[in-house]
Amino acid sequence: MAERVILTGAIDQPERLLGRMDVFALSSDTEQMPYSVLEAMAAGLPLVTTDVGDVKRMLAEDNAPFVVPTEAEARFTEALLGLLRDTGLRATVGRRNQDHVRTNYALETMVARYDTLFSGRGSA
């Protein structure tokens, strides 16, 4: 497995490795809105993740089956293996995540939503 798995530890430029990944896995016990999830989505990756913080809300709907409870290690493993075994599913979920992040988390979109929120012109 050593030739197929990269455990990098902390790195300064994660974007240099995202394109080499098949799946992004986040096994955190706690998060809020992890930027790493947005980066992985922007790189067109499907994610297997624990259901922490806002992660489930951040992802495209197609990625929902791969969000598992934090205490469900077996389900996490099953979800990961399921994506690794299905190239087409990985590609579809990855594209949907990429489209979703571009639509909902683009700088222009966020600035417009903040402007609406702070100006009192309606809900963001």
Buried (B, 14 or more C-beta within 10 A) or exposed (E): EEEEEEEEEEEEEBEEEBEEBBBBBBEBEEBEEBEBBBBBBBBBBBBBBBEBBEBEEBBBEBBEEBBBEBEEEEBBEBBBEBBBEEEEBBEBBBBBBBBBBEEBBEEEEEEEEEEEEEEEEEEE
